[in-house]
């Protein structure tokens, strides 16, 4: 039969193929090792995520329910101060919303048309009467 190259060329091609094959195997092993590491990290992060969700739910429940029977009640002074601060923030938001409604009403904007006219008049009157 016909020769497809000299024995030296065939040996070089075989060596190249063997080297390519070895490199492909090395890269595959490296990818598998890296993927295994990523799977472990993913599992660790899932567990951490679950723990944080449980902790979050617990903290949220505590905030909603207040201190339990085994915990002393919060300092009334601190609680009152926190409630005053919250009330102040809510009142400021209310004032800003009313100013916005007034501007919308003056401009004839769509925000004013969505509110009941009587309710808006009542809110605006209440705001004007407050010190």
Buried (B, 14 or more C-beta within 10 A) or exposed (E): EEEEEEEEEEEEEEEEEEEEEEEEEEEEEEEEEEEEEEEEEEEEEEEEEEEEEEEEEEEEEEEEEEEEEEEEEEEEEEEEEEEEEEEEEEEEEEEEEBEEBBEBBEEEEEEBEEBEEEEBEEBBEEBEEEE
